[in-house]
Structure formats: C-alpha cells, structure tokens
Amino acid sequence: KQGVIKRDEQGHVYLIGSECQTCGKMTFPKKEVCPYCMSKKDIKERLFGSRGVIKNVTICHTAPKGFKAPYFLGLIETETKTQVLSQIIGINAQKGNSVELIISHSYNNEDGNEVFTWKYQVIEGGDKE
C-alpha cells in the first residue's frame, strides 16, 4: 500500500501528495489521476511541508472504537496551500494557530499492538494569523 508520510534523515516528517503538471493543482493523498483536470499523465509526487496553519477546527466529543474523546479535528493549510483534514494535538487548538506535522500513537488494534499515524501539533507560542 502506498504510504502517506515520509521521514527524512534529519527526522522531519512530510505528507506525500501529488502535483499535476498539466493544471498545477496539488492533492493529498497522492493521486494517480488529477481530480481537477482529470489528467492521467505528468502527475508527480510532491512532499508537503511539515508546517501549516489551522483554517478551521472542531472538538469531537465521540470517537471510534479504540480512540479517546474528546479530541480536536481540523482543516490544516500546509505551506504549499494544500488543505488536509487532521487530528490536532494541543491543549487549546484554535483557528489561526501554527502547527507542525508529527507521528503519534493513534490507537491499539485488536491484538493490542500500537498503531501510529500522522497528526498536527500546535506550536506553542506560534503566531496566529
């Protein structure tokens, strides 16, 4: 299965998306066909920066099995202006907060194994828009 995150030698985490060379639009996760212009050629892998800004956020008071509620869920605009939906870690996540992509424990599966995923974490002292 194609991965959606990548970590470089310095430990920085990136989302793996795509950029259409025909129309210039970027998507996450990576697509084989551009959802904007339907081009099937010239789709290139694109790494999205590890920082972004919360564009909108909500508190989820119920959670799927294995997850803990409440938690923040928000729309993040990455440095490339691509928007992704993500869980947000932070005591007081608010619209306009700066965030950074991290790899974090998500839940324990039925066998008791820990499952990790990507999330965004509020940068303490980070500027708001």
C-alpha positions in Angstrom: 0.0 0.0 0.0 1.3 3.5 -0.9 2.4 5.4 2.2 1.1 8.9 3.0 4.0 10.0 5.2 7.8 10.2 4.8 10.5 11.0 7.3 13.9 12.4 6.1 17.4 11.7 7.6 17.0 14.8 9.9 13.7 13.4 11.3 11.4 15.9 9.6 8.0 14.4 8.7 6.3 15.2 5.3 3.0 14.2 3.8 3.2 12.5 0.4 0.9 14.0 -2.2 0.9 14.8 -5.8 1.2 17.7 -8.2 -0.4 17.8 -11.6 2.0 19.2 -14.2 -1.0 19.9 -16.5 -3.0 22.2 -14.3 -0.6 22.8 -11.4 -3.0 21.6 -8.6 -1.7 19.7 -5.6 -3.6 16.9 -3.8 -3.3 14.8 -0.7 -3.1 11.9 -0.5 -1.2 11.1 -3.7 -3.5 10.5 -6.7 -2.9 8.7 -10.0 -5.4 10.9 -11.8 -5.8 14.7 -11.2 -9.2 15.3 -9.6 -9.3 18.8 -11.1 -8.4 18.3 -14.8 -8.6 14.5 -15.0 -5.1 14.3 -16.4 -3.5 10.8 -16.1 -0.1 11.9 -17.2 2.5 14.2 -15.7 1.4 13.5 -12.1 4.4 13.9 -9.9 5.0 13.0 -6.3 5.1 16.1 -4.0 6.2 16.3 -0.4 4.2 18.8 1.6 6.0 20.8 4.3 5.7 19.8 7.9 4.2 23.1 9.0 0.8 24.6 8.5 -2.0 26.8 9.9 -5.3 25.7 11.3 -8.0 27.1 9.0 -10.9 25.6 10.9 -11.2 23.3 14.0 -13.8 21.4 15.9 -13.9 19.3 19.1 -15.1 15.8 18.6 -16.9 14.5 21.7 -17.4 10.9 20.5 -14.7 8.7 19.0 -14.5 5.4 17.1 -13.6 2.3 19.0 -10.0 2.4 20.2 -9.8 6.2 20.2 -10.2 8.6 23.1 -12.6 11.6 23.1 -12.7 14.5 23.2 -10.2 15.4 20.5 -9.6 18.2 18.0 -10.1 17.7 14.3 -9.2 20.5 11.9 -8.6 21.6 8.4 -4.9 22.4 8.0 -3.5 24.6 5.2 0.1 23.4 4.5 3.0 25.6 3.4 2.0 24.7 -0.2 -1.6 25.9 0.4 -2.9 22.4 0.1 -5.6 21.7 2.7 -5.7 18.4 4.7 -8.0 17.1 7.4 -6.2 16.0 10.5 -6.4 15.3 14.2 -4.8 18.2 16.1 -2.8 17.8 19.4 -2.8 20.8 21.7 -4.5 22.0 24.8 -6.2 24.9 23.1 -6.2 24.4 19.3 -7.7 27.5 17.6 -8.2 28.8 14.1 -5.0 30.5 13.0 -2.6 28.5 15.2 0.6 27.4 13.6 1.0 23.6 13.7 3.7 21.1 12.9 3.3 17.6 11.5 4.3 14.7 13.8 4.0 10.9 14.0 1.9 10.0 17.1 0.2 7.0 18.7 -3.3 6.7 17.4 -4.8 3.6 19.0 -4.2 0.0 19.9 -5.6 -2.6 17.5 -7.5 -5.8 18.5 -4.2 -7.6 19.1 -3.1 -4.9 21.5 -0.4 -3.5 19.1 0.1 0.2 19.0 -0.9 1.9 15.7 0.8 5.2 14.8 -0.3 7.8 12.4 0.3 11.5 11.4 -1.2 14.3 13.3 -0.6 18.0 13.6 0.6 19.5 16.9 0.0 23.1 17.9 3.3 25.0 18.0 3.4 26.6 21.5 4.0 30.4 21.1 3.4 30.0 17.3 1.8 33.1 15.7 -1.9 33.2 14.9 -3.0 34.6 11.5 
